[in-house]
């Protein structure tokens, strides 16, 4: 599984979440909502410095984005690209079939 964060999404995180070098963002599964790949589940993020259980990571400008081992089932043959939606001024999760 591959995780990427676009430059525009990275800038959104820096401005809206006030991230800086050394910050760690974990993407995690929520039991409510829907996604393009899992009905009844959606993806969220949290700031979490405890990355000991990370399975996938992406680092840029000193900011680490990661997914824990326990959440890999959600992706089931998909990579994750975190992108920016300028119309809604929010990040988007794009699931790319492997």
MOPAC internal coordinates of N, CA, C and O (Angstrom, degrees):
PM7 1SCF
backbone

  N    0.0000 0     0.00 0     0.00 0    0    0    0
  C    1.4466 1     0.00 0     0.00 0    1    0    0
  C    1.5224 1   109.07 1     0.00 0    2    1    0
  O    1.2310 1   120.83 1   -39.56 1    3    2    1
  N    1.3124 1   116.02 1   140.44 1    3    2    1
  C    1.4580 1   121.62 1  -178.37 1    5    3    2
  C    1.5285 1   109.40 1  -120.37 1    6    5    3
  O    1.2310 1   120.56 1   -40.35 1    7    6    5
  N    1.3079 1   116.53 1   139.65 1    7    6    5
  C    1.4617 1   123.83 1   177.90 1    9    7    6
  C    1.5180 1   108.15 1  -120.49 1   10    9    7
  O    1.2310 1   120.69 1   -49.48 1   11   10    9
  N    1.3434 1   116.29 1   130.52 1   11   10    9
  C    1.4621 1   120.93 1   175.16 1   13   11   10
  C    1.5309 1   109.04 1  -135.15 1   14   13   11
  O    1.2310 1   121.35 1   -26.07 1   15   14   13
  N    1.3171 1   115.01 1   153.93 1   15   14   13
  C    1.4645 1   122.32 1   177.17 1   17   15   14
  C    1.5289 1   106.28 1  -131.10 1   18   17   15
  O    1.2310 1   120.51 1   -57.28 1   19   18   17
  N    1.3214 1   116.64 1   122.72 1   19   18   17
  C    1.4634 1   119.57 1  -178.82 1   21   19   18
  C    1.5309 1   110.10 1   -70.09 1   22   21   19
  O    1.2310 1   120.80 1   -18.27 1   23   22   21
  N    1.3178 1   116.08 1   161.73 1   23   22   21
  C    1.4613 1   120.83 1   178.26 1   25   23   22
  C    1.5296 1   111.73 1   -60.09 1   26   25   23
  O    1.2310 1   120.48 1   139.02 1   27   26   25
  N    1.3361 1   116.68 1   -40.98 1   27   26   25
  C    1.4703 1   119.93 1   179.62 1   29   27   26
  C    1.5280 1   111.51 1   -65.38 1   30   29   27
  O    1.2310 1   120.28 1   141.25 1   31   30   29
  N    1.3313 1   117.08 1   -38.75 1   31   30   29
  C    1.4714 1   120.21 1   177.09 1   33   31   30
  C    1.5347 1   109.95 1   -67.60 1   34   33   31
  O    1.2310 1   120.18 1   139.68 1   35   34   33
  N    1.3169 1   117.26 1   -40.32 1   35   34   33
  C    1.4573 1   120.90 1   177.04 1   37   35   34
  C    1.5241 1   110.57 1   -59.30 1   38   37   35
  O    1.2310 1   120.49 1   136.16 1   39   38   37
  N    1.3246 1   116.68 1   -43.84 1   39   38   37
  C    1.4666 1   120.42 1   178.38 1   41   39   38
  C    1.5229 1   111.30 1   -63.11 1   42   41   39
  O    1.2310 1   119.95 1   142.15 1   43   42   41
  N    1.3354 1   117.69 1   -37.85 1   43   42   41
  C    1.4713 1   121.12 1   176.54 1   45   43   42
  C    1.5253 1   110.09 1   -60.73 1   46   45   43
  O    1.2310 1   120.54 1   133.89 1   47   46   45
  N    1.3274 1   116.58 1   -46.11 1   47   46   45
  C    1.4649 1   120.38 1   178.92 1   49   47   46
  C    1.5323 1   110.88 1   -60.83 1   50   49   47
  O    1.2310 1   120.33 1   138.27 1   51   50   49
  N    1.3187 1   116.98 1   -41.73 1   51   50   49
  C    1.4672 1   120.41 1   179.79 1   53   51   50
  C    1.5272 1   111.56 1   -63.76 1   54   53   51
  O    1.2310 1   120.55 1   138.07 1   55   54   53
  N    1.3282 1   116.56 1   -41.93 1   55   54   53
  C    1.4651 1   120.48 1  -176.55 1   57   55   54
  C    1.5247 1   112.89 1   -81.18 1   58   57   55
  O    1.2310 1   119.81 1   131.52 1   59   58   57
  N    1.3298 1   117.98 1   -48.48 1   59   58   57
  C    1.4649 1   121.55 1  -173.40 1   61   59   58
  C    1.5264 1   113.62 1   -82.17 1   62   61   59
  O    1.2310 1   120.49 1   144.93 1   63   62   61
  N    1.3069 1   116.67 1   -35.07 1   63   62   61
  C    1.4669 1   120.74 1  -177.72 1   65   63   62
  C    1.5325 1   110.20 1  -102.17 1   66   65   63
  O    1.2310 1   121.27 1   173.56 1   67   66   65
  N    1.3227 1   115.18 1    -6.44 1   67   66   65
  C    1.4681 1   122.92 1   179.36 1   69   67   66
  C    1.5267 1   112.47 1    58.36 1   70   69   67
  O    1.2310 1   121.54 1  -134.12 1   71   70   69
  N    1.3401 1   114.66 1    45.88 1   71   70   69
  C    1.4580 1   120.10 1   177.29 1   73   71   70
  C    1.5166 1   109.83 1   -79.94 1   74   73   71
  O    1.2310 1   121.89 1   -28.06 1   75   74   73
  N    1.2988 1   113.99 1   151.94 1   75   74   73
  C    1.4633 1   121.25 1   175.85 1   77   75   74
  C    1.5154 1   108.45 1  -144.02 1   78   77   75
  O    1.2310 1   120.37 1    -6.20 1   79   78   77
  N    1.2994 1   116.90 1   173.80 1   79   78   77
  C    1.4571 1   121.38 1  -179.70 1   81   79   78
  C    1.5286 1   109.51 1   -51.60 1   82   81   79
  O    1.2310 1   120.81 1   -46.92 1   83   82   81
  N    1.3249 1   116.06 1   133.08 1   83   82   81
  C    1.4626 1   121.89 1  -178.15 1   85   83   82
  C    1.5240 1   113.07 1    99.68 1   86   85   83
  O    1.2310 1   120.08 1   167.09 1   87   86   85
  N    1.3325 1   117.45 1   -12.91 1   87   86   85
  C    1.4710 1   120.91 1   178.20 1   89   87   86
  C    1.5258 1   109.59 1   -72.39 1   90   89   87
  O    1.2310 1   121.16 1   -28.24 1   91   90   89
  N    1.3424 1   115.39 1   151.76 1   91   90   89
  C    1.4612 1   121.35 1   177.57 1   93   91   90
  C    1.5233 1   108.74 1  -131.59 1   94   93   91
  O    1.2310 1   121.39 1   -51.00 1   95   94   93
  N    1.3330 1   114.95 1   129.00 1   95   94   93
  C    1.4645 1   121.92 1  -178.55 1   97   95   94
  C    1.5244 1   108.19 1  -117.96 1   98   97   95
  O    1.2310 1   121.23 1   -55.49 1   99   98   97
  N    1.3306 1   115.25 1   124.51 1   99   98   97
  C    1.4679 1   120.04 1   177.65 1  101   99   98
  C    1.5209 1   108.95 1  -105.55 1  102  101   99
  O    1.2310 1   120.58 1   -50.20 1  103  102  101
  N    1.3318 1   116.49 1   129.80 1  103  102  101
  C    1.4557 1   121.97 1   172.35 1  105  103  102
  C    1.5218 1   107.21 1   -91.66 1  106  105  103
  O    1.2310 1   120.82 1   -49.57 1  107  106  105
  N    1.3431 1   116.04 1   130.43 1  107  106  105
  C    1.4533 1   120.28 1  -174.99 1  109  107  106
  C    1.5174 1   111.59 1  -137.25 1  110  109  107
  O    1.2310 1   121.24 1   -21.55 1  111  110  109
  N    1.3218 1   115.24 1   158.45 1  111  110  109
  C    1.4559 1   122.77 1  -178.51 1  113  111  110
  C    1.5252 1   109.64 1   -85.37 1  114  113  111
  O    1.2310 1   121.14 1   -43.94 1  115  114  113
  N    1.3377 1   115.43 1   136.06 1  115  114  113
  C    1.4664 1   122.33 1   173.35 1  117  115  114
  C    1.5242 1   107.91 1  -109.93 1  118  117  115
  O    1.2310 1   120.70 1   -32.63 1  119  118  117
  N    1.3258 1   116.26 1   147.37 1  119  118  117
  C    1.4581 1   121.10 1  -176.46 1  121  119  118
  C    1.5234 1   112.41 1   -81.06 1  122  121  119
  O    1.2310 1   119.11 1   171.56 1  123  122  121
  N    1.2880 1   119.31 1    -8.44 1  123  122  121
  C    1.4639 1   120.65 1   178.41 1  125  123  122
  C    1.5221 1   109.73 1  -117.86 1  126  125  123
  O    1.2310 1   121.01 1   -14.78 1  127  126  125
  N    1.3218 1   115.67 1   165.22 1  127  126  125
  C    1.4506 1   120.15 1  -177.83 1  129  127  126
  C    1.5146 1   110.17 1    92.37 1  130  129  127
  O    1.2310 1   120.92 1     2.33 1  131  130  129
  N    1.2966 1   115.85 1  -177.67 1  131  130  129
  C    1.4572 1   121.56 1   177.71 1  133  131  130
  C    1.5170 1   108.79 1  -137.39 1  134  133  131
  O    1.2310 1   121.46 1   -26.05 1  135  134  133
  N    1.2969 1   114.81 1   153.95 1  135  134  133
  C    1.4577 1   121.02 1   174.38 1  137  135  134
  C    1.5227 1   107.67 1  -131.58 1  138  137  135
  O    1.2310 1   120.64 1    -6.21 1  139  138  137
  N    1.2917 1   116.38 1   173.79 1  139  138  137
  C    1.4661 1   120.61 1  -179.71 1  141  139  138
  C    1.5268 1   112.19 1   -69.81 1  142  141  139
  O    1.2310 1   120.37 1   162.61 1  143  142  141
  N    1.3513 1   116.89 1   -17.39 1  143  142  141
  C    1.4615 1   118.99 1  -176.88 1  145  143  142
  C    1.5275 1   113.80 1  -116.13 1  146  145  143
  O    1.2310 1   119.55 1   166.70 1  147  146  145
  N    1.3298 1   118.46 1   -13.30 1  147  146  145
  C    1.4705 1   121.21 1  -178.44 1  149  147  146
  C    1.5208 1   110.85 1  -142.94 1  150  149  147
  O    1.2310 1   120.55 1   -65.69 1  151  150  149
  N    1.3093 1   116.54 1   114.31 1  151  150  149
  C    1.4653 1   120.55 1   175.21 1  153  151  150
  C    1.5285 1   109.11 1   -73.25 1  154  153  151
  O    1.2310 1   120.90 1   -46.54 1  155  154  153
  N    1.3262 1   115.88 1   133.46 1  155  154  153
  C    1.4595 1   120.83 1   178.90 1  157  155  154
  C    1.5165 1   114.51 1    87.46 1  158  157  155
  O    1.2310 1   120.29 1   178.40 1  159  158  157
  N    1.3261 1   117.04 1    -1.60 1  159  158  157
  C    1.4651 1   121.89 1   179.50 1  161  159  158
  C    1.5180 1   109.26 1  -134.55 1  162  161  159
  O    1.2310 1   121.16 1   -34.27 1  163  162  161
  N    1.3122 1   115.39 1   145.73 1  163  162  161
  C    1.4602 1   119.64 1   175.72 1  165  163  162
  C    1.5188 1   108.92 1  -138.50 1  166  165  163
  O    1.2310 1   121.25 1    -6.56 1  167  166  165
  N    1.3001 1   115.20 1   173.44 1  167  166  165
  C    1.4556 1   121.77 1  -178.18 1  169  167  166
  C    1.5181 1   109.35 1  -108.45 1  170  169  167
  O    1.2310 1   120.76 1   -37.78 1  171  170  169
  N    1.3166 1   116.16 1   142.22 1  171  170  169
  C    1.4625 1   122.88 1   177.89 1  173  171  170
  C    1.5257 1   107.43 1  -135.68 1  174  173  171
  O    1.2310 1   121.05 1    -1.08 1  175  174  173
  N    1.3265 1   115.59 1   178.92 1  175  174  173
  C    1.4644 1   119.11 1   174.82 1  177  175  174
  C    1.5176 1   109.39 1  -137.80 1  178  177  175
  O    1.2310 1   121.58 1   -23.74 1  179  178  177
  N    1.3182 1   114.58 1   156.26 1  179  178  177
  C    1.4494 1   121.90 1   176.80 1  181  179  178
  C    1.5200 1   108.22 1  -146.24 1  182  181  179
  O    1.2310 1   120.57 1   -24.04 1  183  182  181
  N    1.3052 1   116.51 1   155.96 1  183  182  181
  C    1.4625 1   120.59 1   173.27 1  185  183  182
  C    1.5164 1   106.75 1   -85.61 1  186  185  183
  O    1.2310 1   120.36 1   -56.05 1  187  186  185
  N    1.3163 1   116.92 1   123.95 1  187  186  185
  C    1.4543 1   120.97 1  -173.75 1  189  187  186
  C    1.5217 1   109.13 1  -150.94 1  190  189  187
  O    1.2310 1   120.62 1   -66.33 1  191  190  189
  N    1.3034 1   116.43 1   113.67 1  191  190  189
  C    1.4710 1   120.60 1  -178.70 1  193  191  190
  C    1.5281 1   112.56 1   -80.07 1  194  193  191
  O    1.2310 1   119.77 1   166.09 1  195  194  193
  N    1.3417 1   118.05 1   -13.91 1  195  194  193
  C    1.4607 1   121.22 1  -178.95 1  197  195  194
  C    1.5272 1   109.70 1   -85.77 1  198  197  195
  O    1.2310 1   120.93 1   -90.52 1  199  198  197
  N    1.3097 1   115.82 1    89.48 1  199  198  197
  C    1.4646 1   120.49 1  -176.67 1  201  199  198
  C    1.5265 1   112.55 1  -104.67 1  202  201  199
  O    1.2310 1   120.16 1  -155.85 1  203  202  201
  N    1.3278 1   117.30 1    24.15 1  203  202  201
  C    1.4688 1   120.59 1  -176.88 1  205  203  202
  C    1.5271 1   112.88 1   -65.25 1  206  205  203
  O    1.2310 1   119.61 1   156.01 1  207  206  205
  N    1.3232 1   118.35 1   -23.99 1  207  206  205
  C    1.4679 1   121.22 1  -177.66 1  209  207  206
  C    1.5242 1   112.22 1  -103.90 1  210  209  207
  O    1.2310 1   120.47 1  -162.17 1  211  210  209
  N    1.3167 1   116.71 1    17.83 1  211  210  209
  C    1.4678 1   119.24 1  -178.38 1  213  211  210
  C    1.5222 1   110.69 1   -68.56 1  214  213  211
  O    1.2310 1   121.85 1   -36.20 1  215  214  213
  N    1.3237 1   114.07 1   143.80 1  215  214  213
  C    1.4550 1   120.72 1   178.07 1  217  215  214
  C    1.5246 1   111.01 1  -112.18 1  218  217  215
  O    1.2310 1   120.90 1   148.63 1  219  218  217
  N    1.3362 1   115.88 1   -31.37 1  219  218  217
  C    1.4612 1   122.14 1  -178.30 1  221  219  218
  C    1.5193 1   107.43 1  -135.65 1  222  221  219
  O    1.2310 1   120.46 1   -40.90 1  223  222  221
  N    1.3239 1   116.72 1   139.10 1  223  222  221
  C    1.4617 1   119.37 1   178.86 1  225  223  222
  C    1.5196 1   111.34 1  -142.44 1  226  225  223
  O    1.2310 1   122.06 1   -21.54 1  227  226  225
  N    1.3212 1   113.67 1   158.46 1  227  226  225
  C    1.4546 1   122.24 1   175.41 1  229  227  226
  C    1.5201 1   105.84 1  -144.14 1  230  229  227
  O    1.2310 1   120.44 1   -49.95 1  231  230  229
  N    1.3236 1   116.76 1   130.05 1  231  230  229
  C    1.4635 1   120.60 1  -177.94 1  233  231  230
  C    1.5158 1   109.62 1  -125.49 1  234  233  231
  O    1.2310 1   121.07 1   -44.91 1  235  234  233
  N    1.3301 1   115.55 1   135.09 1  235  234  233
  C    1.4578 1   120.66 1   176.33 1  237  235  234
  C    1.5186 1   108.36 1  -151.70 1  238  237  235
  O    1.2310 1   120.40 1   -43.77 1  239  238  237
  N    1.3209 1   116.83 1   136.23 1  239  238  237
  C    1.4680 1   123.24 1  -179.23 1  241  239  238
  C    1.5261 1   112.03 1    53.70 1  242  241  239
  O    1.2310 1   120.80 1  -147.33 1  243  242  241
  N    1.3350 1   116.08 1    32.67 1  243  242  241
  C    1.4609 1   120.35 1   177.54 1  245  243  242
  C    1.5227 1   114.29 1    78.95 1  246  245  243
  O    1.2310 1   120.01 1  -175.06 1  247  246  245
  N    1.3314 1   117.58 1     4.94 1  247  246  245
  C    1.4680 1   122.11 1   178.00 1  249  247  246
  C    1.5253 1   107.91 1  -104.61 1  250  249  247
  O    1.2310 1   121.04 1   -51.10 1  251  250  249
  N    1.3260 1   115.61 1   128.90 1  251  250  249
  C    1.4604 1   120.92 1  -178.23 1  253  251  250
  C    1.5265 1   110.23 1  -103.51 1  254  253  251
  O    1.2310 1   120.96 1   -50.79 1  255  254  253
  N    1.3244 1   115.76 1   129.21 1  255  254  253
  C    1.4569 1   123.27 1   174.06 1  257  255  254
  C    1.5211 1   105.92 1  -113.05 1  258  257  255
  O    1.2310 1   119.92 1   -42.59 1  259  258  257
  N    1.3284 1   117.75 1   137.41 1  259  258  257
  C    1.4571 1   118.65 1  -177.55 1  261  259  258
  C    1.5303 1   112.65 1  -153.74 1  262  261  259
  O    1.2310 1   122.09 1   -13.96 1  263  262  261
  N    1.3372 1   113.61 1   166.04 1  263  262  261
  C    1.4604 1   123.37 1   176.58 1  265  263  262
  C    1.5143 1   107.10 1  -128.95 1  266  265  263
  O    1.2310 1   120.68 1   -46.55 1  267  266  265
  N    1.3226 1   116.30 1   133.45 1  267  266  265
  C    1.4672 1   121.06 1   178.78 1  269  267  266
  C    1.5231 1   111.42 1   -77.98 1  270  269  267
  O    1.2310 1   121.35 1   -22.61 1  271  270  269
  N    1.3317 1   115.02 1   157.39 1  271  270  269
  C    1.4608 1   122.46 1   178.39 1  273  271  270
  C    1.5288 1   111.59 1   -53.17 1  274  273  271
  O    1.2310 1   120.33 1   138.62 1  275  274  273
  N    1.3248 1   116.97 1   -41.38 1  275  274  273
  C    1.4621 1   121.79 1  -175.12 1  277  275  274
  C    1.5297 1   112.96 1   -64.22 1  278  277  275
  O    1.2310 1   119.37 1   161.51 1  279  278  277
  N    1.3241 1   118.80 1   -18.49 1  279  278  277
  C    1.4598 1   121.95 1  -177.84 1  281  279  278
  C    1.5259 1   114.15 1  -102.76 1  282  281  279
  O    1.2310 1   119.96 1  -178.56 1  283  282  281
  N    1.3226 1   117.67 1     1.44 1  283  282  281
  C    1.4653 1   120.26 1  -177.86 1  285  283  282
  C    1.5270 1   113.09 1   -64.95 1  286  285  283
  O    1.2310 1   119.52 1   150.32 1  287  286  285
  N    1.3254 1   118.52 1   -29.68 1  287  286  285
  C    1.4686 1   122.27 1  -179.84 1  289  287  286
  C    1.5402 1   111.31 1   -55.13 1  290  289  287
  O    1.2310 1   120.97 1   145.63 1  291  290  289
  N    1.3302 1   115.75 1   -34.37 1  291  290  289
  C    1.4553 1   121.65 1  -176.53 1  293  291  290
  C    1.5287 1   112.10 1   -58.27 1  294  293  291
  O    1.2310 1   120.38 1   144.09 1  295  294  293
  N    1.3199 1   116.89 1   -35.91 1  295  294  293
  C    1.4599 1   121.88 1  -172.69 1  297  295  294
  C    1.5220 1   113.32 1   -81.88 1  298  297  295
  O    1.2310 1   119.21 1   151.68 1  299  298  297
  N    1.3135 1   119.11 1   -28.32 1  299  298  297
  C    1.4598 1   126.10 1   171.45 1  301  299  298
  C    1.5324 1   113.45 1    30.92 1  302  301  299
  O    1.2310 1   120.78 1  -108.96 1  303  302  301
  N    1.3171 1   116.10 1    71.04 1  303  302  301
  C    1.4649 1   120.16 1   176.90 1  305  303  302
  C    1.5152 1   115.17 1    84.62 1  306  305  303
  O    1.2310 1   120.10 1  -161.84 1  307  306  305
  N    1.3311 1   117.42 1    18.16 1  307  306  305
  C    1.4597 1   121.96 1   179.46 1  309  307  306
  C    1.5266 1   110.68 1  -125.94 1  310  309  307
  O    1.2310 1   120.89 1   -33.90 1  311  310  309
  N    1.3120 1   115.91 1   146.10 1  311  310  309
  C    1.4602 1   122.09 1   169.03 1  313  311  310
  C    1.5195 1   107.10 1   -93.13 1  314  313  311
  O    1.2310 1   120.73 1   -17.17 1  315  314  313
  N    1.3348 1   116.21 1   162.83 1  315  314  313
  C    1.4576 1   120.96 1   179.13 1  317  315  314
  C    1.5220 1   109.89 1  -117.65 1  318  317  315
  O    1.2310 1   120.98 1   -52.53 1  319  318  317
  N    1.3212 1   115.73 1   127.47 1  319  318  317
  C    1.4563 1   122.13 1   171.99 1  321  319  318
  C    1.5243 1   106.96 1  -116.95 1  322  321  319
  O    1.2310 1   120.41 1   -59.46 1  323  322  321
  N    1.3289 1   116.82 1   120.54 1  323  322  321
  C    1.4573 1   121.91 1   178.09 1  325  323  322
  C    1.5159 1   106.58 1   -93.30 1  326  325  323
  O    1.2310 1   121.08 1   -60.32 1  327  326  325
  N    1.3291 1   115.53 1   119.68 1  327  326  325
  C    1.4525 1   121.92 1  -174.39 1  329  327  326
  C    1.5219 1   110.25 1  -124.54 1  330  329  327
  O    1.2310 1   120.73 1    -6.86 1  331  330  329
  N    1.3116 1   116.21 1   173.14 1  331  330  329
  C    1.4609 1   121.94 1  -178.68 1  333  331  330
  C    1.5226 1   110.13 1  -113.73 1  334  333  331
  O    1.2310 1   120.76 1   -47.00 1  335  334  333
  N    1.3300 1   116.14 1   133.00 1  335  334  333
  C    1.4627 1   123.18 1   176.65 1  337  335  334
  C    1.5213 1   107.46 1  -103.60 1  338  337  335
  O    1.2310 1   120.18 1   -76.08 1  339  338  337
  N    1.3275 1   117.26 1   103.92 1  339  338  337
  C    1.4666 1   120.05 1  -175.76 1  341  339  338
  C    1.5260 1   112.62 1   -71.57 1  342  341  339
  O    1.2310 1   119.21 1   154.42 1  343  342  341
  N    1.3230 1   119.12 1   -25.58 1  343  342  341
  C    1.4665 1   120.73 1   177.12 1  345  343  342
  C    1.5265 1   111.90 1   -64.10 1  346  345  343
  O    1.2310 1   120.87 1   138.39 1  347  346  345
  N    1.3246 1   115.95 1   -41.61 1  347  346  345
  C    1.4662 1   121.12 1  -177.33 1  349  347  346
  C    1.5304 1   113.11 1  -103.22 1  350  349  347
  O    1.2310 1   120.26 1   178.84 1  351  350  349
  N    1.3237 1   117.11 1    -1.16 1  351  350  349
  C    1.4676 1   122.87 1  -178.77 1  353  351  350
  C    1.5255 1   111.48 1    50.13 1  354  353  351
  O    1.2310 1   121.52 1  -122.43 1  355  354  353
  N    1.3545 1   114.69 1    57.57 1  355  354  353
  C    1.4603 1   120.73 1   179.00 1  357  355  354
  C    1.5202 1   109.47 1  -153.51 1  358  357  355
  O    1.2310 1   121.36 1   -14.51 1  359  358  357
  N    1.3128 1   115.01 1   165.49 1  359  358  357
  C    1.4592 1   118.66 1   176.68 1  361  359  358
  C    1.5243 1   109.49 1   -84.26 1  362  361  359
  O    1.2310 1   121.55 1   -28.83 1  363  362  361
  N    1.3186 1   114.64 1   151.17 1  363  362  361
  C    1.4615 1   123.38 1   177.96 1  365  363  362
  C    1.5147 1   108.85 1  -120.21 1  366  365  363
  O    1.2310 1   120.87 1   -34.18 1  367  366  365
  N    1.3054 1   115.94 1   145.82 1  367  366  365
  C    1.4588 1   121.19 1   174.90 1  369  367  366
  C    1.5236 1   108.06 1  -105.60 1  370  369  367
  O    1.2310 1   121.18 1   -64.78 1  371  370  369
  N    1.3184 1   115.35 1   115.22 1  371  370  369
  C    1.4641 1   121.22 1   177.96 1  373  371  370
  C    1.5242 1   107.99 1  -106.03 1  374  373  371
  O    1.2310 1   121.08 1   -52.03 1  375  374  373
  N    1.3307 1   115.55 1   127.97 1  375  374  373
  C    1.4597 1   121.86 1  -178.83 1  377  375  374
  C    1.5080 1   108.02 1  -103.29 1  378  377  375
  O    1.2310 1   120.80 1   -58.74 1  379  378  377
  N    1.3104 1   116.07 1   121.26 1  379  378  377
  C    1.4586 1   122.29 1  -175.27 1  381  379  378
  C    1.5162 1   108.87 1  -110.17 1  382  381  379
  O    1.2310 1   121.08 1   -60.88 1  383  382  381
  N    1.3193 1   115.55 1   119.12 1  383  382  381
  C    1.4608 1   120.42 1  -179.38 1  385  383  382
  C    1.5230 1   109.62 1   -62.70 1  386  385  383
  O    1.2310 1   120.91 1   -44.60 1  387  386  385
  N    1.3116 1   115.87 1   135.40 1  387  386  385
  C    1.4655 1   120.66 1  -178.52 1  389  387  386
  C    1.5158 1   110.67 1   -80.88 1  390  389  387
  O    1.2310 1   120.10 1   180.00 1  391  390  389

